[in-house]
């Protein structure tokens, strides 16, 4: 699936078999790796805050990572890393939608 026009995507912590992805802190780890990618670039102390472009959350009790298209616009390789992490681990990716 291509997410070229998506404003945001959700990477859900559920694999193709419907089982929770392990380790249980995967979302925090992935978002932590992306913490330096932010508006204005990395700055002093940015390693202790999640990026507004890539952050962990939970939806319906399922851990997930929200990834904003601005990450792709600013750092295409960081976007590719996040997408490939999800694909390599068989995680579900869905486009965010406004309700």
Beta strands, then each sheet from edge to edge (+ up, - down):
strand 1: 8-12
strand 2: 54-59
strand 3: 62-68
strand 4: 92-95
sheet 1: 2+ 3- 1+ 4-
end
